[in-house]
Amino acid sequence: TLAMLKQLHALNLGLHAGAEPDDAGRGRLAEIVRFFQETGRPHHEDEERHVFPRLRASADEAMQQILDRLQEDHRWLDEDW
């Protein structure tokens, strides 16, 4: 995920610098979109279904706060998808 975000950031910097997207840039963008559609969403769904409930069983308050933040991030990402 971080590698895809770095690639997206690099493409964005090029656009802000006035560079027109070339075929290679458009191809990388298509790969990034495909990754987040085909890998990112299912990854978040797996976390919500299998990982978060087990971690929620913990009495650790810091863990609860982290999970609250992650679930909020997931909701925002889901809205943007």
N, C-alpha and C positions, 0 to 999 in steps of 0.2 A: 504494500500500500504506500509506504513512504517513497519507494522508487517511482511509482506512478505520480504521486503528488509533486515530486521534484521535477519530473519531466513536464508536468502540466505547468508548474511555476516557470520553468525555462521557456516554454512556448509563450506563456503570458508576458514574460519580460521582453521577448522578441517583438510581440505585437505592440507593446507600449513604447518600444524604441522605434516603431514605425516600419518594422520589417513586415512584408507581405508573407503570408504562409505559403510555403512551397509544397510540392507533392509529398516530400518526406515529412514535413511538419503536419500536414493533414493526415498522413498515414499514422504518425505517432498519436495524434489526437484521437483517431478512430480506435487505436489499440487501448488508449486510456479509458475511453468511454465504454468499450467492450469489457474491459477489466472490471470496472465498477458496476456494470450491469450484471455481468455473469459471475463475478467472484465476490465483490464487495457486499452486495445485498445478501446473498446466501450466508456469507461469513457472519454478518450481523444477526441474521435470523438464528443461526446455530448458537451464537453466544447467548442470545435472549432465551432460547429454549433449553440449552444444556448447561451452560457455564454459569450464568447469572443466578439461577435458582439455587445452585449448590453453594455459591459464595454468599448469597443472601441468608443462608442458614447459619452463617457465622455471626457471633455476637460482637465481632470487632466493629466498633463505630466508624473507624477510619475506612474500613472496607465498604461499609454501607454508603458512606459519602462518595467514594469513588464510583460505586455502582450507580448511584443516583445520577452522577455526572455523565457516566457512559450511556445510560439509558436516555438521558436528555439529549446527548449528542446524536444517538441513534434516531430519535424522533425528528430532530432537525434535518438530519441527512435523508430520512425517509420522505419528509416533505419536499426536499429539493429534488429527489429522484423523480 
